[in-house]
Every structure is written in C-alpha cells, then in structure tokens.
C-alpha cells in the first residue's frame, strides 16, 4: 500500500496554500434538481452508483483546475462494519487516500469505473489509520498533506423523524480541514453540496465560485459523458 502511494503528491485549488489542519469555512448549497435526476439516470445506464459518478466528477474538476492529471482524494470510511462497533453508538471512522490516475483524460464512465477499482484496492487497508499512514509516508520522504482535498459522499440523508418527533438539522460550524472538503448529502429531490475550505486558503467568494463552477462542469459532463474532463474546458 505504501509503494502504491509512493510519489503521490498533494495539490490544492488555492494559489498559495498553507499546510496543516485548521477550522474550515463553509459554503452550503445544493446541486440542481435536473442535474440530480440526470446523475441517477447515468448511474443506472453505466451500472454504477451515483456516489461513484459524483466522486469521478469531483476528481475530474480537480484535474482540470490545478491538481494535475493524477488526483488523490481523501475519503472518510466507516470502521463499523464487521466489528463490535456496529452495535455501539460511536464515531468509528478513518480517512483513506483514493488515488485516481490520469483523471483529466478519461470519460466520466471510465473514471467512475476507476473510482470503483480504486475503492476495491483501498478496502483491505482501511484499518491503516490515516495519522499513522501520513507519518509512514513522511518517513519515506513524501510530502505531508496527502489527504488535503477530501470528498465525503453520504449514502443517506439526515433523519427526518425520531419516533413521533420531526427532526431538523442545522449545521453550526464546519469541522477541521487540511485544505478543502466536498460534502454531498442526498435530500428529497436533490443533493446537498457543501464546500469546507481552510479559511487561510479560501475566501467565502472563492468557495462560492468553486461550488457554482463544479455544478456547471459536472452538469455538462453528465450531458456528454463520453468526453474527457479536459475536452470539456
């Protein structure tokens, strides 16, 4: 696994990024309803899941906006399945690197297939704690911050009921972030799309611009999924 991650270098959409972990600045929004409907149609057409397609879309966006052709995403993974933690209320999570080679030069369907294969390759290593992984990579001479750009695609939305009580969710603050994190949460007819950016690296206006540009880019890619991300520029 360390050999597979060798020479994977962290990238940022920020002009002069500051490394490290700090409180994030959040831009909240949602993907258009029409885009979400087309996303689910394409997922069924390609025999893939919509989270795999949206992960590929975000990787393609990064590839043509400064990350280079080889993209590495940090991805939260559950550590509950198959363990006693499955029946215990707790936060059992890890963050894993998801490397995607040549992301800008693949069609949407091919890149989403690469996401699936990379997830399969990653799965046996999900117990490798990210803080230990980063330490071991740094010891080998690699740059720190491999997980700086993260994506979190939640397969389910926030609960709407607890017994007879109706529930509402209000986000009070963004959590800590190394550089940038994209969070996708399914809603009734759309998908919530939040961007958490480290305040020293991204202004509120920059986060809003990236949010709008990604939605436009991804919507266009869903309409022409046989094209590569680079060809859509």
Secondary structure, DSSP 8 states (H G I E B T S, - for coil): -HHHHTT-----SSTT---S-EEEEEEEEEE-HHHHHHHHHHHHHHT--HHHHHHHHHHHHHIIIII-SSEEEEEEEES-TTSGGGGS-S--EEEEEEEETTGGGSBHHHHHHHHHHHHHHHHTTTTS-HHHHHHHHHHTT--S-TT-EEEEEESS---SEETTEE---------EESSEEEEEEE-SSSEEEEEEEETTT--HHHHHHHHHHHHHHHHHHHHTTTSBTGGG-
